[in-house]
Amino acid sequence: MPYVFIALSLVLGYLIGSFPSAYVVARLRKGIDIRQVGSRNMGAMNVFYSVGFAYGILVLALDIGKGVAAVAIARATGTPALVQLLAGLAAVAGHNFPVFLNFRGGRGGATCIGILIYIMPWGIPIYFGAFLLSLAITRYPTLSYSLAFLCFPFIAWLIYHRWDYLIFSIAILLLPAVRYVPRVREMRKKGGSWKHVFYRKGLKDRL
């Protein structure tokens, strides 16, 4: 395997991930820097609340697509499975630290979803079902899609029987989780209790 294809897969993965979907959409629609409003996160949920529902859906699709595209391109070049997974990680790194915005980006949750549903498509209905169940209980979209992530290690183990996918799905979930810790602390301070952090009165209830 020529090393040029490996290097190309990783570089393209990072550059694809670096495309600042939320920033571009918010700038074009409202002329705002999405990193300066709401939760100050450059992600789909902040666009939902700060720009509009349809634009949030657009950003969500684009960010998921970045994860899909990074792995798909690496696979198309014929690189080994490990390189394909690393290309996905490169896309998450690009989203979190985009070269086009002085390395100040989002948390990478949607891009992680794109990677995982591409390599384990049988997990799509399971993930979606877990998301809807969690959303019905907590009424908190961000927490719900985060909790739904937990199904992927089990999908990798029980459906795909792939230890590399199992380890990868656990490792990749740590990336957005670690970056979300400061936000959780901020919400705890604003909400006054842990209950308000993890359970909302409605979808529009936001800290």
N, C-alpha and C positions, 0 to 999 in steps of 0.2 A: 504494500500500500504506500504510494508516494506521500511523503510528509506534507507536500504542498496542499493536498486535499484535506488533510487533518487541520492544518493551519487555517486554510480557507474556511472550513466549516466553523471553527471557533471564532474567527474574526467576523464572519458574516452573522453568526449567532449574536455576538455582542452588538454589532451595528443595528441589526433588526430590533433587538431589545431596547436599544437606545432611542428609537423613534418615540418622541414624547407625545403620545396620543392625547392624553388629558390636557396637556399644556396647549397643544395646537388647537384642539376643539374649543377650549375655553377662551383662547385669544381670538379666534375667528368669530365665535358666537357673541361673546360679551366684552371682549377686550380686556380681560382680567388675567392675572397670573394665578393659576389654580393653586399654586404653592403658598399663596398669601391669604387665602380665604378658607372659611370652614375649618376642616381638620388639618388643612395645609398639606394634605397628601396628594401626590400626583397620581390619583387612581380613579377608577370608575365611580365609586361611591361618593367621593367628594364632588364629582361632576354631576351626579344625580341630584344632590342637594343644592349645589351652588349654581348650576347652569340649567338643568332640566332633565326630565326622565329620558326622553328620546336620545339626548346627547350622552347621557350616562350609558345607555344601551350600546350606542355607537362605540364609545371608548372601551367598554367591556369586551365587545366583539373584536376590536382592534388589538387589545392587550392579550386576549386569549390567542388570537391569530399569530401574534409574535412568537409565542411558545411553540405553536404548531409548525410555523414556517421554519424556525431554527432547526428543529429536529428533522423535519421533512427534507430540507436541503442537505443536511448532513447525511441522511439516509440515501438520497438520490446520488450522492457522489461515491457511494459504495464504501463509506468508512465503517469501521467496526461499531458494534452496539455501544461500547463504552464511549467512543468519540461522539456518537449521536446524543447520548445523555449529557456529556460535557458541553455540547453545543447548546443544549437546553439550559444548562446552568449559566452559560455565557449570556444567553438572552435575558435571564433573570438579573444577572449582574448589570447588563446594559440598561434594563429598566430602572434598577435601583440607583445606578451611577452613570447616567447618560452623558456621553461625550459632548452632545450637542447643548447641554444645559449645565456646564461646569460641574458635572458629576453629582448633581442634586436632583434625585428622582423620587420614585415612589417606593412601595414595599414589595411589589412583584407577585402578589397573590394571584391575579388573573392570568399572568404569564405562566405561573406554575400550573394552574388549571389546564391551560392549553397543552403544556408538555405531557401531563399525566393522561389526559383524555386521548391524546394522539397515540401514545405508546400502549395504553390500555383502554381501548374504546368500549369494551364491555362494561367498564366502570361508569359510563355516562349516565345510564338510567339510575344506577345505584346512588351515584353522587347527587343527581338531581332530586331523587326521592329523599335522601338524607337532608338536603338543603331545605326542601319544602317543609319537612317535619320540624326541623329546628326553627325555621322561620315562624311556623304556626305557634310554637311554644314561646319563643323569646321575642318575636316581632322586631328582631334586630338583624338586618341583612348581613352586615359584615361578620358578626359572630357566627351566623348561620352558615355562610359559605366556608368559614374557617373550620368549623366543627365537621362539616361534610368532608373536608380533606382527609379526615381520619379513616375514612373507608378505604382509601387507596392502598395502604399497606396490606389490608386483609384481601383486597382484590388481587394484588400481586401474588399473595401467598396461596389463596384458595382457588382462584380461577386460572391465573396464568402460571402458577407454580414456578415463579422466577425469583430466585434469591437476589439477583442483581436489581430487579425492579422493586423488591421489598426494601432493600437497603436504600436505594435511590429515592423512593417515595418518602421515606422517613427523613432522609437528609435534606431533601429539597423543601420539605414543609417547615424546616427549622429556619430557613432564610427569611420568609415574611414574618414568622412568629417572633424572632428576635428583634426585628425592626419595629414590631408593633408594641413592644413592651413600654416605651415612653408614652405612647398614645393611651394605653390602658391606665397608666399612672395619672395622666392628665384627666381622663374621664372620671377616675375615682375621686380626684380632687374637686371636680366640678359637680359631680352627681351627689356627693356626700355619703354614698353607701355603695358597697359592692353589688347590691341587688339592682340598683339603677344602671350599673355598668353592663350587666349581663341580661337584664330584662327591661324591655321598653313598653310604654303604654300604647304605642302605635308605630307604624313605619316612619312617620315624620318626627317622632321623638328623637332628638339628637343632642348629644353632649359636646 
